[in-house]
Amino acid sequence: MALFQYFKDVRGELKHVSWPTRHQVSVFTVAVIIISLITAAYLGLFDYLFSQVLQAFTSFFL
């Protein structure tokens, strides 16, 4: 019976949650995608640069 009370309490608490609107969800989703792409490009650029520097360094000394 405690399990049923738990789910009843959860349902009651979820009524107090301030859910985002569909527009807010869309805007936040686009923002996350854009930030993720920018971060991926930033990290990819530095990975490429460091690999080129390391390759030049190793070919110079080996």
DSSP file (Angstrom, degrees, kcal/mol; ACC not computed):
  #  RESIDUE AA STRUCTURE BP1 BP2  ACC     N-H-->O    O-->H-N    N-H-->O    O-->H-N    TCO  KAPPA ALPHA  PHI   PSI    X-CA   Y-CA   Z-CA
    1    1 A M     >        0   0    0      0, 0.0     4,-1.7     0, 0.0     5,-0.1   0.000 360.0 360.0 360.0 -26.4    0.0    0.0    0.0
    2    2 A A  H  >  +     0   0    0      1,-0.2     4,-2.3     2,-0.2     5,-0.1   0.846 360.0  57.9 -66.1 -31.9    3.0    2.3    0.6
    3    3 A L  H  > S+     0   0    0      2,-0.2     4,-2.2     1,-0.2    -1,-0.2   0.910 105.1  49.0 -64.8 -42.1    3.8    2.0   -3.1
    4    4 A F  H  > S+     0   0    0      1,-0.2     4,-1.9     2,-0.2    -1,-0.2   0.881 111.1  50.2 -64.3 -38.5    0.4    3.3   -4.1
    5    5 A Q  H  X S+     0   0    0     -4,-1.7     4,-2.5     2,-0.2    -2,-0.2   0.889 108.1  54.2 -66.0 -38.9    0.7    6.3   -1.7
    6    6 A Y  H  X S+     0   0    0     -4,-2.3     4,-2.5     1,-0.2    -2,-0.2   0.945 110.1  45.3 -59.7 -49.3    4.1    7.0   -3.2
    7    7 A F  H  X S+     0   0    0     -4,-2.2     4,-2.3     1,-0.2    -1,-0.2   0.848 111.6  53.1 -65.7 -33.1    2.8    7.2   -6.7
    8    8 A K  H  X S+     0   0    0     -4,-1.9     4,-1.9     2,-0.2    -1,-0.2   0.910 111.0  46.9 -65.4 -42.2   -0.2    9.3   -5.5
    9    9 A D  H  X S+     0   0    0     -4,-2.5     4,-2.3     2,-0.2    -2,-0.2   0.893 110.8  52.1 -66.2 -40.1    2.3   11.8   -3.9
   10   10 A V  H  X S+     0   0    0     -4,-2.5     4,-2.3     1,-0.2    -2,-0.2   0.929 108.9  50.1 -61.8 -44.8    4.4   11.8   -7.0
   11   11 A R  H  X S+     0   0    0     -4,-2.3     4,-0.8     1,-0.2    -1,-0.2   0.894 110.5  50.4 -61.0 -40.2    1.4   12.7   -9.1
   12   12 A G  H >< S+     0   0    0     -4,-1.9     3,-0.5     1,-0.2     4,-0.4   0.890 110.8  48.6 -64.7 -40.0    0.5   15.5   -6.7
   13   13 A E  H >< S+     0   0    0     -4,-2.3     3,-1.5     1,-0.2     4,-0.4   0.860 103.6  60.3 -69.3 -35.0    4.0   16.9   -6.8
   14   14 A L  H >< S+     0   0    0     -4,-2.3     3,-0.6     1,-0.3    -1,-0.2   0.737  95.0  63.8 -66.6 -20.3    4.1   16.8  -10.6
   15   15 A K  T << S+     0   0    0     -4,-0.8    -1,-0.3    -3,-0.5    -2,-0.2   0.727  99.8  53.9 -72.1 -20.7    1.1   19.2  -10.7
   16   16 A H  T <  S+     0   0    0     -3,-1.5    -1,-0.2    -4,-0.4    -2,-0.2   0.549  84.8 109.2 -88.3  -8.2    3.3   21.8   -9.0
   17   17 A V    <   -     0   0    0     -3,-0.6     2,-1.1    -4,-0.4    -3,-0.0  -0.465  69.3-134.3 -72.5 137.4    6.0   21.6  -11.7
   18   18 A S        -     0   0    0     -2,-0.2    -1,-0.1     0, 0.0    -2,-0.1  -0.793  27.5-157.3 -91.9  97.5    6.3   24.6  -14.0
   19   19 A W        -     0   0    0     -2,-1.1     2,-0.0     1,-0.1     0, 0.0  -0.515  16.8-113.5 -79.5 141.6    6.6   22.8  -17.4
   20   20 A P        -     0   0    0      0, 0.0    -1,-0.1     0, 0.0     2,-0.1  -0.349  32.3-110.6 -70.4 154.7    8.2   24.7  -20.2
   21   21 A T     >  -     0   0    0      1,-0.1     4,-2.3    -2,-0.0     5,-0.2  -0.317  28.9-105.8 -77.1 167.6    6.1   25.7  -23.2
   22   22 A R  H  > S+     0   0    0      1,-0.2     4,-2.1     2,-0.2     5,-0.1   0.880 122.7  53.1 -62.0 -37.4    6.6   24.1  -26.6
   23   23 A H  H  > S+     0   0    0      2,-0.2     4,-2.6     1,-0.2    -1,-0.2   0.922 108.4  49.1 -64.2 -44.4    8.3   27.3  -27.8
   24   24 A Q  H  > S+     0   0    0      1,-0.2     4,-2.8     2,-0.2     5,-0.2   0.908 110.4  50.8 -62.1 -42.2   10.8   27.2  -24.9
   25   25 A V  H  X S+     0   0    0     -4,-2.3     4,-2.2     1,-0.2    -1,-0.2   0.911 111.4  48.5 -62.0 -41.9   11.6   23.6  -25.6
   26   26 A S  H  X S+     0   0    0     -4,-2.1     4,-2.4     2,-0.2    -2,-0.2   0.933 113.1  46.6 -63.8 -46.1   12.2   24.3  -29.2
   27   27 A V  H  X S+     0   0    0     -4,-2.6     4,-2.3     1,-0.2    -2,-0.2   0.924 114.3  47.0 -63.7 -45.2   14.5   27.3  -28.5
   28   28 A F  H  X S+     0   0    0     -4,-2.8     4,-2.3     2,-0.2    -1,-0.2   0.871 111.2  52.3 -66.3 -36.2   16.5   25.5  -25.8
   29   29 A T  H  X S+     0   0    0     -4,-2.2     4,-2.2    -5,-0.2    -2,-0.2   0.931 110.8  46.6 -65.1 -45.4   16.9   22.4  -28.1
   30   30 A V  H  X S+     0   0    0     -4,-2.4     4,-2.6     1,-0.2    -2,-0.2   0.899 111.8  52.4 -63.1 -40.1   18.2   24.6  -31.0
   31   31 A A  H  X S+     0   0    0     -4,-2.3     4,-2.6     1,-0.2     5,-0.2   0.912 109.6  48.4 -62.7 -42.8   20.5   26.4  -28.5
   32   32 A V  H  X S+     0   0    0     -4,-2.3     4,-2.3     2,-0.2    -1,-0.2   0.906 112.2  48.9 -64.5 -41.6   21.9   23.1  -27.3
   33   33 A I  H  X S+     0   0    0     -4,-2.2     4,-2.3     2,-0.2    -2,-0.2   0.929 113.1  46.8 -64.2 -44.8   22.5   21.8  -30.8
   34   34 A I  H  X S+     0   0    0     -4,-2.6     4,-2.4     2,-0.2    -2,-0.2   0.927 113.6  47.5 -63.6 -45.7   24.3   25.0  -31.9
   35   35 A I  H  X S+     0   0    0     -4,-2.6     4,-2.4     1,-0.2    -1,-0.2   0.886 111.5  51.9 -63.6 -38.6   26.5   25.1  -28.8
   36   36 A S  H  X S+     0   0    0     -4,-2.3     4,-2.5    -5,-0.2    -1,-0.2   0.910 110.5  47.8 -64.2 -42.4   27.3   21.4  -29.3
   37   37 A L  H  X S+     0   0    0     -4,-2.3     4,-2.4     2,-0.2    -2,-0.2   0.906 112.3  49.0 -65.4 -41.5   28.3   22.0  -32.9
   38   38 A I  H  X S+     0   0    0     -4,-2.4     4,-2.4     2,-0.2    -2,-0.2   0.920 112.7  47.8 -63.7 -43.3   30.5   25.0  -31.9
   39   39 A T  H  X S+     0   0    0     -4,-2.4     4,-2.7     2,-0.2     5,-0.2   0.907 111.4  50.5 -64.0 -42.0   32.2   23.0  -29.2
   40   40 A A  H  X S+     0   0    0     -4,-2.5     4,-2.5     2,-0.2    -2,-0.2   0.907 112.1  47.2 -63.1 -41.8   32.8   20.1  -31.6
   41   41 A A  H  X S+     0   0    0     -4,-2.4     4,-2.5     2,-0.2    -2,-0.2   0.911 112.7  49.8 -65.6 -42.2   34.3   22.4  -34.2
   42   42 A Y  H  X S+     0   0    0     -4,-2.4     4,-2.0     2,-0.2    -2,-0.2   0.938 115.3  42.1 -61.1 -49.6   36.5   24.1  -31.5
   43   43 A L  H  X S+     0   0    0     -4,-2.7     4,-2.3     1,-0.2    -1,-0.2   0.879 114.0  52.6 -68.3 -37.3   37.8   20.8  -30.1
   44   44 A G  H  X S+     0   0    0     -4,-2.5     4,-2.4    -5,-0.2    -2,-0.2   0.897 108.3  51.2 -64.1 -40.3   38.2   19.3  -33.6
   45   45 A L  H  X S+     0   0    0     -4,-2.5     4,-2.7     2,-0.2    -2,-0.2   0.939 112.6  44.7 -62.1 -47.9   40.3   22.3  -34.7
   46   46 A F  H  X S+     0   0    0     -4,-2.0     4,-2.7     2,-0.2     5,-0.2   0.860 111.5  53.5 -68.0 -33.9   42.6   22.1  -31.7
   47   47 A D  H  X S+     0   0    0     -4,-2.3     4,-2.2     2,-0.2    -1,-0.2   0.927 111.5  46.3 -62.5 -44.2   42.9   18.3  -32.2
   48   48 A Y  H  X S+     0   0    0     -4,-2.4     4,-2.2     2,-0.2    -2,-0.2   0.936 113.9  47.8 -63.0 -46.7   43.9   18.8  -35.8
   49   49 A L  H  X S+     0   0    0     -4,-2.7     4,-2.4     1,-0.2    -2,-0.2   0.925 113.3  47.0 -62.1 -45.5   46.4   21.6  -34.9
   50   50 A F  H  X S+     0   0    0     -4,-2.7     4,-2.6     1,-0.2    -1,-0.2   0.876 111.4  51.2 -66.2 -36.6   48.0   19.6  -32.1
   51   51 A S  H  X S+     0   0    0     -4,-2.2     4,-2.4    -5,-0.2    -1,-0.2   0.893 110.8  49.0 -67.6 -37.3   48.2   16.5  -34.3
   52   52 A Q  H  X S+     0   0    0     -4,-2.2     4,-2.4     2,-0.2    -2,-0.2   0.911 112.8  47.3 -66.5 -41.7   49.9   18.5  -37.0
   53   53 A V  H  X S+     0   0    0     -4,-2.4     4,-2.5     2,-0.2    -2,-0.2   0.921 113.9  47.6 -64.8 -43.6   52.4   20.0  -34.5
   54   54 A L  H  X S+     0   0    0     -4,-2.6     4,-2.6     2,-0.2     5,-0.2   0.892 111.8  50.0 -65.1 -39.7   53.1   16.6  -33.0
   55   55 A Q  H  X S+     0   0    0     -4,-2.4     4,-2.3     2,-0.2    -2,-0.2   0.916 112.9  46.3 -64.9 -42.7   53.6   15.1  -36.5
   56   56 A A  H  X S+     0   0    0     -4,-2.4     4,-1.6     2,-0.2    -2,-0.2   0.899 113.6  50.0 -65.6 -40.1   56.0   17.9  -37.4
   57   57 A F  H  X S+     0   0    0     -4,-2.5     4,-1.6    -5,-0.2    -2,-0.2   0.923 113.5  44.1 -64.9 -45.5   57.8   17.5  -34.1
   58   58 A T  H  X S+     0   0    0     -4,-2.6     4,-1.6     1,-0.2    -2,-0.2   0.868 112.9  50.7 -71.2 -36.1   58.2   13.7  -34.5
   59   59 A S  H  < S+     0   0    0     -4,-2.3    -1,-0.2    -5,-0.2    -2,-0.2   0.806 109.4  53.0 -71.7 -26.5   59.3   13.9  -38.1
   60   60 A F  H  < S+     0   0    0     -4,-1.6    -2,-0.2    -5,-0.2    -1,-0.2   0.897 118.3  33.8 -71.3 -40.8   61.9   16.5  -37.3
   61   61 A F  H  <        0   0    0     -4,-1.6    -2,-0.2     1,-0.2    -1,-0.2   0.576 360.0 360.0 -94.7 -11.4   63.5   14.5  -34.5
   62   62 A L     <        0   0    0     -4,-1.6    -1,-0.2    -5,-0.2    -3,-0.2   0.437 360.0 360.0-109.8 360.0   63.1   11.0  -35.9
